[in-house]
Each structure stands twice: as C-alpha cells, then as structure tokens.
Amino acid sequence: MIVSVLDQTDLFGEAVSPAAAEASPRPAAAGMLALAADLHASGAGRICAELVQPARPARYAAFPPGLDARILAALAARGVARLYTHQREAMDHALAGRHVVVATPTASGKSLCYHLPVLAAALSQGRALYLFPTKALAQDQLAELLELNRAGGLGLRACTFDGDTPGDARRVVRSHGDVVISNPDMLHQGMLPHHPKWARLFENLRYVVIDELHVYRGVFGAHMANLLRRLARVCAFYGASPTFIFCSATIANPRELAERLLGAPVALVDASGAPQGEKTLMIWNPPIVNADLGLRASARSQSSHIARLAVQHGLKTLVFANSRLEVEVLTKYLKDRFDADPREAPRVAAYRGGYLPSERRDKEKKLRAGSLDCAVSTSALELGVDIGSLDVCVLNGYPGSIAATWQRLGRAGRRERAALGVLVATSAPLDQYVARHPEFLLGASPEHARIDPDQLLILMDHLRCAAFELPFRSGELFGGEELEPMLGYLEHQSVLHREGDTWHWIADSYPANAVSLRAVADGNFVVIDTTGGARNVIAEVDYSSAPLTLYEGAIYLVQASPWQVEKLDWSGRKAFVTKTRADYYTDAIDYTRLKILDDFERAQGPAGHSAHGEVHVVRRVAGYKKIRYYTHENIGYGPVNLPDHEMHTTALWWELDEAALCAAFASRQDALDGFLGAAHALHHVAALVSLSELRDIGRAVGDGAATWSAVVGPEGRGVLRGADGSELALRAERHFRPTLFLYDNYPGGIGLAAPLFDARRQIVTRAAEIVQHCGCTQGCPACVGPVLGVARGLTPKQSALAVLHLLALLP
C-alpha cells in the first residue's frame, strides 16, 4: 500500500536555516534508490505500507521592524536573509510580551524563535534563562548563540550552568551572564534555593526559554510545573515578570501542556514555514516463521538487516531501539559486521543513557563530523541534539506513541535531503495493530501529554522547597490549591513557623536535596570495572533500572562489550564488574503483586465487579535468563536476591466470581492462562485508548490481597508465586478469585486510572477484537503474549477470549 501524505505536513519536517539548506550537499541519491530497490526485493510480503510525504517549499517572512542592526548583521554573516513564517510569528508574540509555544517539526529552525528575542533583550540589559532537559542540548545551543555573538560582535555573555561548572566559573555566571543556559535540576537545587546570589539574573530576567516541552509529561512534568511556580515566586520577589517561550515536538496538546506547566495563557505557533525534502516511511512486518503459533522472525534481525543494507549503500543510518538491552544487542550484531577489524576506526556506535558524559560527548562529536556510519540509540537521540545529516532511520519496534514515532523518524533528512524511515514491527499487539492499520499513524491525533501538578506528594515536596526560598503569606496561591491546610500540616511537622499571616522555614534541612525531579527514588548506581585489579567507573545506572541490569551474574554491556557483574553493593550504590567473553546476554525475570487498599468507584455485576482505587504495588526481580546471541536460545537461569520495589498508586481492576470461572473453564489452569492472556491484550489496548505510553501503565494478575501473583512460567503456562517468590500449587489455593489489574505506573498516580475505568468497556471490547481477529490459531505474541509449544486443554487464545467475554458482561 502506498499512501501520498498530502496534508500531513508536520509529520517528519526536517529543515534548517535557509542559508544552511541551500549550502548543504545533495544526498547520495543513487545509494537511496539502490537501498529502496534492495528493500523491495527482499521485503516482498513484508512491506505492508509505504507512506510518502512530498517535498515542501519554504514560506518566508521579513524581519520584525526595529530589530537591532547588529543582530541583522550577525544573521547576514551566517547567510540568513529572512525568516520562516513561524519564526516571525513566534518573534512577534515574544517581543510583545506574550507567552508562546512553538510546535513545529524537528530542525525547522525553532531555536531562532527564541534566540532573536533574547539577543534583542540582551542588547538592552535584559537577561534570559534557557532550560534544557539534557546537558547535550544545552551545549548545542550555547555553541549556536556564541556563533551569532561572534558573527555580529554583540558582546553577549552566554554561559552554561550545570553540575560540571566549576566554582569560580559559577561566580562569573551569576554576576555577568546575560544568558544562563541550564537544566531544571540545577534551577531546582542550585539556583532557586540560593536566589540572593542570583539577584542580578532574576531582577533583570526578560525571557525564560523551555525547549523540548514534550518531555515534561507524567511525573517529570508535574515536578516541572511546580518548579515554574517556584520560579514565578522568586521572579515576583525581584520585581520581574519574564515572558516564557516554549518549543515542542509534535504532540496533540502543546498549548494545553504549556499552559498547565505555566499556569497562564500561552499563544500557539504550529504552522511551519520551513522547507522539507521528500520523506518515505516503510512499515515492515517480519515474515511469519510458524503459522500455527503465529511466530514471526525477530524485529531485531530485520532491523539489523535493513541497517546493514543502508550502510553498505553509503547512507548514514540511525537505528532506534526501545530498551538499553536492545541497543547493545543490535550494536553487537552491526559491529560484528562492520567493526570486526580492530585496526580500523569504528563505524558503528551505541548511544544511550547510563554512559559516562565523556562517552556520550565523543559519540555526538563523531555523529556531527560524519565519522560514524551507523548509530544505535534509545530515545536519548529523539531530542534535538545536533547529530549532523542522516539519510535512513530504522525503528526497531513501535515506540509506543505516535509523537515519538515521528520524532524519531524526523531525525533523518535534514537540510531538505530526501530521507527514508523504516518502522519494523515486533510481535507486540500495538506493533501488529500499526502494521495492519498504517493509517493509524496518519489519521489518529498524536498523544496528549498529561501532567498533574497538584498530585499531593509532589506538591508537598515543592511547597517545602518554596517555603525555604521565600516565606508564604496568607492568601498566597501556589497553583490553584488552597495552601493553608498544607502549610498548617508543615507547621505541625515543625518545619514551618507561623508568625501572624506569614509562614517561615525553620528546619535545618535543605529540602531541595531530598527531591528528585526525574525519578521517585534517586541515587544512581556506578558500575566499576575491577578487571586486573583496576577500579574504573565505566557507567552509571539509574535506581529504577539497577534491579533489572546489575544483579550478580548479569552481563552488563557498554558499546556491545560485555562485563559480568561480580558483586552488587545495594546500599553503597555500586556494581563491581569484570571483563568477560560471554557469548550470551542476560534478561531479568520479574513479577508484580498488588494489594487493594481502597475502592474509589465500583461497578458490581452478577459475575463479578470492576473498580478503580488505591493499591500497593510490590515488584520483585526473581531471577534471570541467559540468552545466546543470534540464535536467541535460552541456555540457563540464575537466581536474584534483591530488595523489593514498592509504591502506592491507583489502578483499574476486574475480579470474577469463582462460580463464573467454574462455569466457563474446566480447570483453574485454563482460567489462569486466560487471565494472563487477557491482561496482555488489555494492557496494550489501554495504552492505545488512553493515548499514553505502554510504560506508563503496568499490568498484573493476582488475588487482590498480595497473597499470590500470576506469572508466565518457562513452558508458557501460568504459575502462582507467593509473597516470598516461591511457586504455589494452583490446586492448593482455597479460594481462586484472580483479579486483573491495570495500574498507574507512578507513585501516587498521575491520573490514568480514573479515565481507564470510565473507558473499561471500550478497552475490553477492543482487546477481544484484537484477539479474535488475530491471524494465529492458538494465540501468539501479537494477541495474548507467550505461546505454548504443545497445546494442553484450551489454547491460550480460547482462554483469553473466554475471560474477555466474562469481563464484557460486567457493568
């Protein structure tokens, strides 16, 4: 199927300044044509859609009247003689003091939308604060500002302020920085709590720039909204009222998200005037290798094959994978092909979180210089880091959201170059849905970015921080919440003291240090190489990933090179590793059990009930598998003994009465298999219906009292695990009333459970349709999850459909 995307003008959208676009070389058209021919030849029956977006010419606008001649000279020196229409529109809003969000495609020249107003303000003693989610983005924008500064002799003092900034330099930044380029974490812990030292910045603050707006969703977004509330208090204290300029990739609600973050009206600029080369997206579904079981060839092998072809045709290629482990395994496969000779410079590199900053900067530099032919990355390269010109982008699996899909594919084809994207579907239900319905990527709205700034735990954390920074007064607002009950609670906790109508901070603690913006639990683990008696730090792993990657016996991969974890010091946050030549990688086995704490809403039926409410979640890593490269055979297991990860959150759940199960199933085993298969389908549909990412929602099957949880065993059948991780006899359980949970995967919840409860009937109906209409005969990863080598009793597909039928009867 070939679709000409005539009206989807903002899906890929890659362009730069007019001068850069005109000066850039044309792509290796012959290589692109040869690759397309090879893919069509080898992809017969695999290419299920081609979406073609035609090239688009630029639309221009004049500079705003009155723009300083020195700025015009700086732009002219860089070959910029006029603006794109969206740049002019954004500038008009910013210069008039209106908050604005620019939501145009990647590399459409969004940075000029904020650089130009900031430069104009700096020439009249105004100052600006730039906030980027990563250091790499901050360094990119500093370099661009300094180039403009040199080109026009503007005398601008632009500086970065992050964790790597030395003490002497920090004093210079505070006193002399016209533009301070930082990140939310430093604003949170290094600037607002010490605002008297930053008085010169805050009293002259004209603009606040927040780029990559779309990353501020979920927990991180809720923290960011409260951080901006604190920033507004401090600015008001110094008599400043800065204009905010947001920039965002493609999401459905950029204005809504910006207004939710800021708590004020924001103008929207979303019609790009930037030019664009032709873009082609192939949707590639791996071939079926076992029709009865519905098994397809692995997406990993197909992605590796496509990337190899692209590199062989001389095309710069970027491969995205959805996990750090996938990145490392794909990197190994590609390095085995292109970097087998250690005497030659590497042509392939991995890029992901957890690498040391020096490692990431080195790879960014090589990508920009064009010395790498292929990079394999997680979502880390979705953001606007300058990585030079790419020709081909391969997605190893659907990223879980429409916005992330276009953001990733948009990394290829800069400077009006033609580009090819290939989305390789995995066996997951969402991937197979996209493969069967490619119009989903065009017709459906991109996902909404949701935040709940008034989530109580997050709000209380930032109230403490705000009270430390400045006293609260009666009647003062912090967002839309009534503060006096919360301030009274903090007074009762002896951290605030009320004097008249004012609350003062009196505790000895420094509250910002106890609050992590990006994670619920902080404290990264360092990975220390002890090979040969040395002790070298080779990586960092965040707290939530450590149990899944740093257990003793794990193979930890850096640039596809394997180290084995010999010892994990959990309390010391250290993992000690040694170099190994293992021909396998490891994958953690974990399970989750839930305890229902409270019903917020409940719908009772004759066969059971559905509800949503508060739950306690316990996640345990019980062991790991050893998986051989290339063949993917499981060659062994190992035990893991680590602390449980616990949280309170909200969930939607369904529970069926034992009598209904007895009438529908001949055995408890069939019923349990049905619940696990139904949970697999419901989980993926819930992400689709709620327009959220799969990782935002967790799933589990248990008894609702955390006595047992159900997991898929080695043979593909459901097994019960007790609270201590031991296997329980299914027949021995006195009462068998399995409960199926879909839970908000963030402590305290971010507001997903209630909408899921409201949409529960739609979720069940669509899940049943996916399972029913799947092309397999017994059940497969595309509908109900793991498959059985030998069918016993009902097939997993029949069992899952029986459970979904019973759930459909509930109110």
Buried (B, 14 or more C-beta within 10 A) or exposed (E): EEBEBEEBBBBBBBBBBBBBBEEBEEBBEEBBEBBBEBBEEEBEEBBBBBBBBEEBEBBBBEBBEEBBEBBBEBBEBBBBEBBBBBBBBBBBBBBEEBBBBBBBBBBBBBBBBBBBBBBBBBBEEBBBBBBBBBBBBBBBBBEBBEEBBEBBEBEBBBBBBBEEBEEEEBEEBBEEBBBBBBBBBBBBBBBBBEBEBBBBBBEBBBBBBBBBBBBBBBBBBBBBBBBBBBBBBBBEBBEBEBBBBBBBBBBBBBBBBBBBBBBEEBBBBBBBBBBBBBBBBBBBBBEBEEEEBBBBBBBBBBBBBBBBBBBBBBBBBBBBBBBBBBBBBBBBBBBBBBBEEEEEEBBBBBBBBBBBEEBBBEBBEBBBEEEBBBBBBBBBBBBBBBBBBBBBBBBBBBBBBBBBBBBBBBBBBBBBBBBBBBBBBBBBBBBBBBBBBBEBBBEEEBBBBBBBBBBEEBBBBBBBBBBBBBBBEEEBEBBEBEBBEBBEEBBEEEBBBBEEEEBBBEBEEEBBEEBBBBBBEBEBBBBBBBBEEEEEEBBBBBBEBBBBBBBBBBBBBBBBBBBBBBEBEEEEBBBBBEBBEBEBBBBBBBBBBBBBEEEEEEBEBEBBBBBBBBBBBBBBBBBBBBBBBEEEEEEEBBEBEBEBBEBBBBBBBBBBBBEBBEEBBEBBBBBBBBBBBBBBBBBBBBBBBBBBBBEBBBBBBBBBBBBBBBBBEEEBBBBBBEBEBEEBEBEEBEEBBBBBBBBBBBBBBBBBBBBBBEBBBEBBBBBBEBBEEBEBEBBBBBBBBBBBEEBEBBBBBBBBBBBBBBBEEBE
